[in-house]
Amino acid sequence: MLLSTLCDENIVTTLKVNGWDDKKKDPKYLFDLVLSCIGRVTSEARSEVLAEFLSIKRASFDSMHAFLHHYTILRKRTITDAKFNIDDDLETNLLYNATKAHYPIDVKMWQ
């Protein structure tokens, strides 16, 4: 079953980048390499999702609707999928900071 996934170009590239020697026929070698690659990629992906969640800005989007749509997706990926615990107060501050430069008059009312 593991060998059947080797027709996917992304998987082959990831394995080669991580030192895969396709001449080795030992299934344990391939299995161990896949486990180590997936673990590393998963950690990197979690970090990238968190970094994007923490740095989102309203100014990067054409509308508040587009911003909130992307924020909602990021929130799900960060809190639900990547299993980060984000405190409600922290999330409120993140949203405040993400929008304050785009709505300076409204920010004065929030303070």
N, C-alpha and C positions, 0 to 999 in steps of 0.2 A: 504494500500500500504506500509506504514512504517513497519508494522508487517511482511510483506513478505520478507523484507531484513534481518530479524533476523535469517535466515538459513545460512547466511554467517558467518563463524567462526571468521573472522577478525573484523567484526562489533560487534559481541557479546562480543569478548574479549575486544575491546575498550570501550564498554559500561560498562562492569563489572569492568574494571580498574578505571573507573570514577564514580563508586558507584551505578551502576544500580541494582535495586531490581526487579528481574523478577516476583516477586509475586504481585507487584502493577499492576493493570489492567487499571489504568487511562491513557488514550492516551495522555493527555496533559503533564503528568509527563514524559513519554517516549519522546515526541516531544521536550520538553524543554531540556532534557538531551542530545538528539542527536544534537540539535543546539549548545549547549555549548561545546560538545566534538569536533564537526567539526570545530568550530571557533578556538579552542585551537590547534587542530592538524594542521590546515591550517597555523596559525602563526608560529608554531614550524617548519613546513615544509619550509616556506619561509625563516626562519632564517638559516636552514640547507643548503638550496640551495645557499644562499648568502655566507655563510661561505665556502662552497666548491668552489664556483666561485672565491672568494678572495684568496684562498690558493692553487689553482691548480699549479702543478709544472711539467715541461717537464720530469724530471727524473723519474716520476712515470709511464711513458709509454714506451713501447718498441720502438716506432718510432715517428717521428714528425707527421706523418699522423694520428696515433692513438691519439696523444695529441690534434691535431687540431680538429679531429672528436669529441672527448669528450668536448673540449672547446666550440665548436659550439653548441652542445646540452646544455651544462651548460649555455651558453650565452642566448639561447632562453628561457630556464627555468627561468633564473634570470630576464632578461629584459622584455620579452614578457609575460610569464605566471605569474610570481610573481610580475610583474609591478614595479621593481626597476628602478630608473633612474641612469644610469651609464654614467658619462661624458666621452667623447672621449679621453681626456687626461688621465683620470684615467684608462681607459681600455688599452691604449697604455702602461702605466706604469705597469699595471698588467701583460701584455704579456711579457714585457721586463724582469720583475723580475721572471716570471715563466720560462723563457728560459735562462737567463744569466749564471747560474751555469753549464748548460749543453753545452753551446757554448761559452767558455771564450774568444777565439780568435776573434770570430765575434762580441762579445760585445765591444771589444776595438774599432772596426770600428764604432759602433753605438754611441759612446760617443762623 
